[in-house]
Amino acid sequence: MISLKEALKLSQEELENLKQELNKKAKKEKKLGAYIEQFLDKDLSTSGNGVPVAIKDNISVKGWELTSASKILQNYIAPYDATAISNLRSNGFAPFGRCNMDEFAMGNSTANSFYGKTLNPLNHERVPGGSSGGSAAAVASGLALASLGSDTGGSVRQPAAFCGCVGFKPSYGRISRYGLASYSSSLDQIGVLAQNVEDAAILYDAIAGYDPMDSTSINLDFIKTAPHLNAHKKLKITVIENYVNEADVEVKNALLKTIAMLKTHGHEIIYQNLLDFKFDIAAYYIIAMAEASTNLSRYDGVRYGRRCENILNLKDMYIRTRSEGFGEEVKRRILLGTFVLSSGYYDAYYIKAQKARAFIKAKYEELLKDCDLIFMPVTPTTAFKFDTQKSPMQGYLEDAYTISVNLTGLGAISVPVAKDKDGLNISAQLICKAYDEQTLLDGALSLEQIIKN
């Protein structure tokens, strides 16, 4: 598959041929479920000129449906481009294809979609991860050169790790959230999925930067990272030893070998421990569900989206529209979020979760004072089989190594490093200081080249 760097050199005629090839391949691989429905034909004319980039179905593209893979938003047409899409267009790229996802980005398997599940291109019996599973599957299977996803608790990095591509979540505020359908506003961040680290840097450079339309956008000078990538920079890397040791045996052994290779190639390795990730999980899910219950209250049948039929009164419209329109996982998170925000429980749960978040952030900042990057697993296991999670809690535990990055607002990247005995991908996660994406991408490129060589 041609890289983004190579695609940017193609003529317009060659790019149109590339789009046609991707369209034919997507139709042939329809069972993979990476794209939502078979809508690519109409998007050939609406995507515009530029290198095609697949887009997760919660990012606004003017004139396209925007459904967040939910029944409640069927037939809703985006009235404007997200800032990330506007930036894409102005830098030689074009949105091309709506990728499947867990409904409203709530899940880690892309099985919670109104359109049906996405399959892992490495093994169709396994999940592709979530919630950006469609974006990861499209890139890993060659149905897209690269894609945009969103990462609220690992939803770019985890599916990238399960499918075997690079998943990059920059620091909170680096990429505008204007035009991203909100799940948890203080945690959501648009990220990129690509075939390699250099492509991830190129796509990141195209969409990052300050945006006055987004109150959470960081107003800092932005220097492009791709032209300054340096795989030969020697870095001081802190390995989170207890997290590595707690992963499954094959994941643990692959990461230990990776650490040894990093050391052999001149990187300084030190070891530290972090608190049990149960604190991260508890704080994350209280905050995420509380914010989700607030954000999703706008879908009530009044202003936009689906409205139930044969309405008896206003209360009936609210209840039936939301009951019929939301899936089970979304309903569960709304209920839990409403509970922790309710009178008598706000202080007991939500305030404590915010205090825990501040404590977790301080711990990471303390670690990063003495090193350039942090190294840890992306997931405790390789991609699991569909229907093996017996309870929602099992699914929440899959996010153990990724959610702390969203709580702290730091940048992180998932890089493939090995395969397990079944041919499933194993990735390592690198985490950087806030807004130090250059060092993060340098370290990721060094790791990628070490593994390839």
N, C-alpha and C positions, 0 to 999 in steps of 0.2 A: 504494500500500500504506500502510495506517495505521501511524503511528509508535508506538513503545513509550510515549512520553509521552501520546499521544492514547488508546492502548489502556487505560492505567491509569485513565482516567476512565469507562470503559464499565461498564454494569451487568452483573450475572452472566448475565442472559439474553442480552445482547449479546455477551458473551465466549463463551458456548456456541455462538451462531450463527457467531461468528468461527472457532471451532475446526472447526465443520462445513464452513465454506467452505474453510479451509486443507486439510482432509482430502480434500474433493472435488478440489481443485486438485492435491494431491499424487498422487492416483490417476490423474488425467488426464496428469500429467507424470512418470509412473512410469519412463519410459525415461531420464530425466535421471539416475536413480540417486542422488539426493541423500539419500534415506532408505533404510534397510536394510529389505528385504522390504516387504510391504504389511501392516504391523502396526498402522497408525494407528487402525483401528476399535476394537480392544481398549484402546488407550491413551486414547481419548476418555473412558473411564470410570475409568481409573487415574491420569490426570494430576493430578486434583484441581482445585480452583477457582483461578482466577488467569489472568493474561495468558500465553498459550502461548509457550514458548521451546524451540527445538529443542536437543537434547543429543547431543554426540559420543558414540560407542559405547564410550568408555573411561572414562566418568564414571558412577559407581554411582547408580542410581535404584532404590529398594527395590521388589522385585516384578517388575522388568523384567529381561530378558536383558542380560548384560554380556559381550560377546564380543571387544572390541577388533578386530572384523572378522577374526577368526582361526578356523580350523577347530578348533583345540585347545580353544577355550572354548565351543563350541556347547552350548546348553541350560543354561549356567551362569546361575543367577538371583541377582541382587544381593540380599544379605540386609539391606542398610541403605542409607540415603541418604548420599551424599557431603555434606560440610559445605556445599559450594557449592549443592547442591540444597536442603538444609534452609534455608539463608539465602534462596534463591529463594522458597521456599514462604512464608516468614514476611514477605516484602516484596511480596506481591501478584502473584507470578508462579507459573507451573506448568510442569513439564517436559512437553514435547509432541513426541514423535518422536525415534527414534534415528537419528543421521546416519552415513552411510558414511564410511570413513576408510581410510588405508593401514594394513595389518595391524600392530598394536601401535605405531602412529604412526611406522612406519619407511618413509619415502618422501616424495616431493614431487609426486605426480601423482594420488593416490587411484586408481591402477590396481593397487596391490598389496593388494587386498581379497579375502577369501574370497567375498564376495557379488557380485563384478564391479565394473567401474569406474564412476566418476561422470563425467558430461560437464560441460563448461564451458557455462553458460547463454548466454554471448555467442557461442559458436561450438562446436558439438558435435564438431568434429574436433580440438578443443584440450583439453588437460588443465585441470581446475579448480584445480590445485595440490594440495598435501598438507602434512601428513597430514590436515588438517581440511577437505579438499575438499568433503565432503558438507555440512558446516556452512556453508561459504561459498556453495556452489551453491544451497542452500536459501534463504538470505537474498537473494542476488542475483537469484534467479528469482521471488521473491515467495511461496515456499512456507513461509516462516517470517518472523516479524517481526524476530527476532534469534536468535542461537544461542550456545551455549557450545562452545569448542574447547579444544585443548591445544597449547602451543607449547614444543617442545624445542629447535628450531634455526631457527624461523621458521614453524612449522606453523599459526599463525593469520594472521600478516602476509602470507606469500607467497600462500596461496589467496585471501585477501581482495583482494590486488593483481591476481591473475589473473582473478577473477570480477567485480571492480568494486564492492566494498563496503568498509566500514571494519573493520580488524582491529587489536585492541588487546591487547597483552601487558603487564601491569603488572610492577612490580619483583618479583623473586623473594621469595616469602614474604608478599606482600600478600593473595593468595587462597589459602585452605587447599588443600593437595594431598590431604587425607584423603578417600579414596574415588575417587581418580584412579588408574587402573591404571598402574603404573610402567613407564617405558621407561628413562629416565636420570634418577635421582632428584635429582641436583644441578643439572639443567638444566630439567626439566619444570615448566611453569606453566600453570594454567588461564587462558584468556583469553576475550575476547568478540568476536563478529562482529555487526555491526549495519548498518542502512541509513545512519546518519549519526553524527557525533561525539557529539551530545547523547544519542542512544539508547545509545551505547557507554558513556558516563559513567553513565547511569541504571542500566544493567544491572551495571556494575562496582560501583557503590555498593551494590547489592542483595546482592552475594555476597562482598565483600571484608571483611577484618577478622581479628583474631587468633583462632587456634583452638588450644586446649591439646591437642587430639587430633593435631596435626601438629607434630613437633619442628622443622620448618623454617619454621613460621609466625612472622612478625615481630611482636613484642609492642610495637607503637607505637600511640599514639592515632590513630584513624581518623576523619577529617573528610570528610563526603560532598562529592563534587566537582561534581555536576550543579547544585546550587543556586548555586554560586559561579563557574560558567563565565563567562569574560570574553574575548570575541573581539577586544576593542579594546586589550588589553595589548600594549605594544610590547616585543619580545623581542630579545635578542642571539643570533643563530643562526650556528653554525659549519657551513659546508658542507665536506664531505669531497671536495675537488676531484678527487683522483685516482680515487676510486670513481665519481663522476659521469662523468668523461671516459672511463673504461673500459667503461661500459655501451654497449649497441647504440645506433646513431645516433638512432633515433626516441626511445628512452628518454632518451638524453642531451639531445637538443634540447628535449623536453618539460620536463625538470627544469630546464634553464637558463632557460626561459621562466618557470617557476614561481618560481625564485629571483629573477628580475627583478621579478616581481609582488610578492613578499614585500617586497623593498626599496622599491618604489614606495609600498607601503602603510605604510611607517614602521618596518619591522623592520630592525635593524642586521645586516648580513651580513659575516662574516669567512670567510676561506678557510684550511683546513689540510689536510694530507695524513696518511694513516695508512699503516702498513706494508702490504706486499703481503698480500692476504687469504689467501694460501696457508698462512700460519702459523696463522690462525684455523681454517681447514679441517682442517689436520693435528691441531691440539690438540683441536678439537671431536670429530672422529670417533674418535680414540683414547679419549677420556674417555667419550663416549656409548656406544660399543660395549663398552667394559669394564664399564660399569654395566649395560648391557642383558644381557650374558652372566650377570651375577650375578642380576639381577631376574627374568629369564625361567627361571632354573633351577628355580623353584617349580612350573613346569608340567611335571610328570613322570608324570602318570597316577595318582599316589598319592592326593592330597588332594582335588582338584577339577578340573573340566574333563574333556575327552575322554580315554578310555583305550582303547588298541588291544585287539582281540579275540584269542582263542586264544593266550594268553600261555604261553610256555615256561618262563620264569623271570624274576626281577626285572630282570636286565640286559636281557633281551629286551623287557620292558615299557617300560623307560626309552627304549631306542633306537627302537623302533617307534612308540611314542606320540609322541615328539618329531619323528621323521622324517615321520610321516604328518600330524601336526597343524600344524607350522609351514610357512609359505611360504618361497620361495627367498631373498627379501631378508632375512627374519628369521634364517634359518639362516646366511646370510653374515655378518651382524653378530654373531651369537652366536659363530661360529668366530673372527672377527677379535678380538672382545673377549676371548675365552678365551686367544688367542695372546698379546696384549699384557700379560695378567696372569700369564702362566706364568713359571716359574722361568727366570731368565736373560734375560728380556725386560722384566720389570716396571720395572727401573731405566732401561733403554734407551729405553722408549717411554712408559709410563704416568707415571712421575715427571717426565720431561721435558715431557710434555704439561701436567701440572699447573703446572710452573714457567712454561711459555709462557702458560697461562691467567692466572696472577698478573701477568705482564708486560703482557698485553693489557688487563687490568682497570686497571692503573696508567696506561696510555696514555689510556684513556677518562676516567678521573678527572682527569688533567692537563688534557685538553681542556675538560672541563666546569667547571673552576675559572674559566675566562675567558668562559663563555657560559651561556645558559639552556638551549639545546637544540642537538642535532646534527642535521643534515640530510644524507640520503644516499639512494641508490636502495633499493628493496625487493628487486628482482630485476634481473639484467643484461639480461633480455629480457622481452617480453610472453609470454603463454601459448604454450607450444610444442605441436606436434602429438603425438598418441599415437605411440609406437614410434619416435620420432626419436632417442631417447637410445641410443647404440650400446653403452654400457658403464655400469656402476654409477658409475664415477668422473665421467662427464658429469653424472649426476644430483646427485652430491655438490657439484659446482661451482656448481649452481644456487642453493645456499644461501650463496653467498659473502658477501652483504651482511646477512644476518640472524643468523648463528650467533654472531657476536661479542657480541651483546646478551645471549644466554643464558649465554655464558661469563662475562660480567661481572655478571649479575643485574640489569641496568638495565631500565627500562620503555621501551617503544617502541610506536609506532602507525603503521599503514599507511593513507594517505588518498588516494583517487582524485584525479588532477589532469588527466588528458588521455586521449585515445583515439589509437591509431595508425591507419595508413591502412586497416587491415582491420577497424577497429571494436573492437579489443581494448583492454583497459584498461591504463593506466600509472598507477602510484601513487608517491608520495613517502613516505619513512620519516622520522619524527622520533623522537629518543631523548632521554631526560631523565636528570637526576641520580637516584640511588637514592631511591625513595619520594617523588619530587616529581611525582606523577601530575597534580596540579592544573595545574602549568605546562605539562606535556605536552598535556593536553586543551585548555587555553586556546590553545596554539599550533596544535593540530590544528583547532580550531573556526575560528580566524582564517584558516588556510589554506583550509579548506573553503568559507568564505564568500567569500574572495577569488576562488576558482575559479568559484563559482556566479555571482558578480556580474560 
